[in-house]
Amino acid sequence: MASVGFLAAAITGWQLTEHSPAAKETMAAPANTRVSSGRSRSTERSGAPEWAKTSLAAIRAESDAATLMQEVVRLATSIPEAEIPRWLDRGWFPKREGFARMLFRELLLRRWEFSDPLALARWQAEKHPEEAAGVLKRLAATKPEEALAILRSHPWVSVRIDVLAEMAKTHPRLAMDGFLESVFEKMDPTPFFHALGTAAPELLEAELSRLPPYLRTQAEDELAGLRLDRSFDEEIRRLWESPDGWMRFHNNLGREGVMDRLFDHLSDLPDSWRQDIAEGDWFRFLWQHADRWLRTDLEGAGFSEEQAHRIRESALDGLSRDKPEAAISWLATLDLDTEVRNRRLDAIFLSGGRPLEELERLLPMLPTADDQAYARELISRQENAQPVPVPIVTNPAEWLDKVATAEPRSSEASQYRYMLHRWNPQTLAQLTDRLAALPDASRGKVATLIAEATCDFNSFYEPALQGEAYRWLAEHPDEVPDLVKRVSFHATKWAIQDPAAASAWVENLPAGEAKDWARNNLAACWRHYDPAAAERWISSLPESDRAGVRGFLK
């Protein structure tokens, strides 16, 4: 921490004394040094300029930390500005000095930015792009055209978003134009949408139609979130009237205060929102407020008895995983049947990787003898089922052989599933082809495991791989109880990123309920983001399928 303090003090000191005569007198380049020539034969042969060698030798020999830092500051502030790039490129500073070397480099960078920030930005963009964001963000406010020109010549996505987000605060139109030039790159646009939506929400609204569907929905989410921040009561009522209102609200549940304020409106919610809360894919937000959901009079707020039961069970599931003591206390007060109680005990005693001694500590807290007896069985099962690590597999053919012989839902099978996240797109593509060619006896087990993996819908390969797995499962619907829902979810999530690929996949599914519902839900999703393209696809369907989709959309 002392070193960090010295760095800050040294930089501040340079900024105060950089142009004072006293500072210049401490060490100066000889009058005949040609600082703008860049290269002299003697310097090229001998390394650092002659005038600096005495100071470099003193730095190498100095053992006192405070004196060492003073020498570093003296040298860094004495180098002519035109020579700074050469010092940064050549590495003339002693390599053994860790923090001193960092201080020296930081002082040179600060001096260069002070005198010519545009030149520094171009140099960093060329030599050290990972460091360019700072100066480019500062240029975004003062010289946005020049900053944008540098971005255009260097396609680093993360830096581009950060700089455009900074530019949006003061030059929103220019920032939006720069963003539209790069919308087909894989990126997280959230910082940009937040900055532009804060500075110029009307501009972002006006440009929504120019964004690809998967970016448009993120921009609309951010605009809704900013309106919730400004006037929650007004915006939530507007969302109640919107067909996609719950989706917009759901996508903003992670914003500070949104979930808390939802409780103030539970009794005013439309029936469709109550149903979405009871059934929707939002459990991680519900779990964060599990205790409050359990304490709330849901029936009094207008939820049906069945809806209230599902919400409480989900909330209790979250507590069971994260706060087992709190979950156990609720087991004593809630009227739960044996099957539901046992599921909660499964979550407490089988999930979370708790050590056996922790499980033994929780056991006597259980409220009934039946609960304790069931929990003892779970602890015994844990003792006899400690996972054994399996070797990493990188070859698709070998992976398929291993999974085909692994016990379903075992630790071994889970480890093979997680290996997929380390594979590159080419290997995943090979796996997709090999999966399609497997005999049914093996393909079912492999397809089930792949379908349970987390899917990155920003990648073409992962949804294609899962799609092949779901295609086999759709041919054997009895293998997966909630297959219809899962196939539809896969189709709609994929459609947001790549509707053409998703629609082609749906049409290749075997005839049946899963395909019909996937087609209907994909059409509804696609029509929201790109009505014209969705209509062209619907019109291309066979007449009987087309009629079914249009009937669903009415």
Residue pairs with C-beta under 8 A, 6 or more apart in sequence:
3 99
6 69
6 103
7 99
7 102
7 103
7 106
10 69
10 72
10 73
10 103
10 107
11 106
11 107
11 110
13 73
14 73
14 76
14 77
14 107
14 110
14 111
15 110
15 114
17 23
17 77
18 77
18 111
18 114
23 77
24 78
26 74
26 77
26 78
27 51
27 55
27 74
27 75
27 78
28 51
28 78
29 35
29 49
29 51
29 52
29 78
29 79
29 80
29 83
30 50
30 51
33 49
33 51
33 80
34 40
35 80
35 81
35 82
35 83
36 82
38 82
38 86
42 50
43 49
47 90
47 92
48 56
48 90
48 92
49 83
52 75
52 78
52 79
52 92
55 71
55 74
55 75
55 78
56 75
56 92
56 93
56 94
58 71
59 68
59 71
59 72
59 75
59 93
59 94
59 97
59 100
60 94
60 96
60 97
62 68
62 71
68 97
68 100
69 100
69 103
72 97
72 100
72 103
72 104
72 107
73 103
73 107
75 104
76 103
76 104
76 107
76 108
76 111
77 107
77 111
79 87
79 108
81 111
81 112
81 115
81 116
84 108
84 111
84 112
85 112
85 123
87 93
87 108
88 105
88 108
88 109
88 123
88 127
89 127
93 100
93 101
93 104
93 105
94 100
94 101
95 101
97 104
109 120
112 119
112 120
112 123
113 120
113 135
113 138
117 135
117 138
117 139
117 142
117 143
118 139
118 143
118 146
120 135
121 132
121 135
121 136
121 139
121 146
121 147
121 150
122 150
124 131
124 132
124 135
125 132
125 136
125 150
125 153
125 154
126 154
129 154
129 156
129 159
132 150
132 154
132 156
132 159
133 158
133 159
133 162
133 163
136 147
136 150
136 151
136 159
136 163
137 162
137 163
137 166
139 146
139 147
140 147
140 163
140 164
140 166
140 167
140 170
140 171
140 175
141 166
141 167
141 169
141 170
141 171
144 167
144 170
144 171
144 174
144 175
145 174
147 163
147 167
148 167
148 174
148 178
151 159
151 160
151 163
151 164
151 178
152 178
152 181
155 182
155 185
157 182
157 185
157 186
157 187
158 187
160 178
160 182
160 185
160 187
161 187
161 188
161 189
161 191
161 192
162 191
164 175
164 178
164 179
164 192
165 175
165 191
165 192
165 194
165 195
165 196
166 195
167 174
167 175
167 178
168 175
168 176
168 192
168 195
168 196
168 199
168 200
169 195
169 198
169 199
170 199
172 196
172 199
172 200
172 203
173 200
173 203
175 192
175 195
175 196
176 196
176 203
176 204
176 207
179 189
179 192
179 196
180 207
180 210
180 211
183 211
183 212
183 215
184 212
186 458
189 215
189 218
189 219
190 218
190 222
193 204
193 218
193 219
193 222
193 223
194 222
194 226
196 203
196 204
197 204
197 219
197 222
197 223
197 226
198 226
201 223
201 226
204 219
204 222
204 223
205 223
208 216
208 219
208 220
209 216
211 219
213 496
213 499
213 526
213 529
213 530
214 496
214 497
216 529
217 496
217 529
220 248
221 248
221 251
221 252
224 235
224 239
224 248
224 249
224 251
224 252
225 251
225 252
225 255
225 258
227 234
227 235
227 238
228 235
228 236
228 249
228 252
228 255
228 258
229 255
232 257
232 258
232 261
233 265
236 249
236 261
236 262
236 265
238 245
239 245
239 246
239 248
239 249
240 269
240 270
240 273
242 248
243 528
244 528
245 273
246 272
246 273
246 276
246 280
249 258
249 273
250 276
250 280
250 282
252 258
253 259
253 282
253 285
254 285
259 285
259 288
259 289
260 289
263 292
263 296
266 296
266 298
266 301
266 302
266 303
267 300
267 301
267 302
269 277
269 301
269 302
271 302
274 302
274 303
274 304
274 307
275 307
277 303
277 307
277 311
278 303
278 306
278 307
278 308
278 310
278 311
279 310
281 489
283 314
283 317
283 318
286 293
286 311
286 314
286 315
286 318
287 314
287 315
287 317
287 318
287 319
287 321
287 322
288 318
289 315
290 315
290 316
290 318
290 319
290 322
290 323
290 326
291 315
291 319
291 326
293 311
293 312
293 315
294 312
294 315
294 316
294 319
294 330
294 334
298 307
298 308
298 311
298 312
299 305
299 308
303 311
312 334
313 336
313 340
316 327
316 330
316 331
316 334
316 344
317 343
317 344
317 347
319 326
319 327
319 330
320 327
320 344
320 345
320 347
320 348
320 351
321 347
321 348
321 351
321 352
322 352
324 348
324 352
324 354
324 362
325 362
325 365
327 344
327 347
327 348
328 348
328 362
328 365
328 366
328 367
331 341
331 344
331 366
331 367
331 371
332 367
336 344
338 370
341 371
342 374
345 366
345 371
345 374
345 375
345 378
346 378
348 362
348 375
349 359
349 362
349 375
349 378
349 379
349 382
350 378
350 381
350 382
356 379
356 382
356 383
359 375
359 378
359 379
359 382
360 379
362 375
363 372
363 375
363 376
363 379
364 372
366 372
366 375
385 411
387 411
387 412
387 415
388 411
388 412
389 415
390 402
390 412
390 415
390 416
392 419
392 422
393 399
393 402
393 416
393 419
394 419
394 423
394 427
396 427
396 430
396 431
396 434
397 434
399 416
399 419
399 431
400 431
400 434
400 435
400 438
400 442
400 446
402 416
403 413
403 416
403 445
403 446
403 449
404 438
404 442
404 445
404 446
406 412
406 413
406 416
406 445
406 449
407 413
408 445
408 448
408 449
413 449
416 449
417 449
417 450
417 452
417 453
420 428
420 431
420 450
420 453
420 462
420 465
421 453
421 454
423 431
425 459
425 460
425 461
428 461
428 462
428 464
428 465
429 461
429 464
431 465
432 461
432 464
432 465
432 468
435 443
435 446
435 447
435 450
435 465
435 468
435 469
435 472
436 468
438 446
440 472
443 472
444 472
444 473
444 476
444 479
446 469
447 468
447 469
447 470
447 472
447 473
448 469
448 473
448 479
448 480
450 465
450 466
450 468
450 469
451 466
451 469
451 470
451 473
451 480
451 486
453 462
453 466
455 462
455 463
455 466
455 490
455 493
456 462
456 463
457 463
457 493
457 494
457 496
457 497
458 497
460 498
460 501
463 490
463 493
463 494
463 497
463 498
463 501
463 502
463 505
464 501
464 505
466 490
467 490
467 494
467 505
470 483
470 486
470 487
470 490
470 509
471 505
471 508
471 509
471 510
473 479
473 480
473 483
473 487
474 483
474 487
474 509
474 510
474 512
474 514
474 515
475 510
477 483
477 484
477 512
477 513
477 514
480 486
483 514
484 513
484 514
484 517
487 509
487 514
487 515
487 517
487 518
488 514
488 517
488 518
488 520
488 521
488 522
490 518
491 502
491 505
491 506
491 518
491 519
491 521
491 522
491 525
492 502
492 521
492 522
492 524
492 525
494 501
494 502
494 505
495 502
495 503
495 522
495 525
495 526
495 529
496 525
496 529
499 522
499 526
499 529
499 530
499 533
499 534
499 537
502 522
503 522
503 526
503 537
506 515
506 518
506 519
506 522
507 519
509 515
509 518
516 548
519 541
519 545
519 548
519 549
520 548
520 549
520 552
520 553
523 534
523 537
523 538
523 549
523 552
523 553
524 552
524 553
526 533
526 534
526 537
527 534
527 535
527 553
538 546
538 549
538 550
539 546
541 549
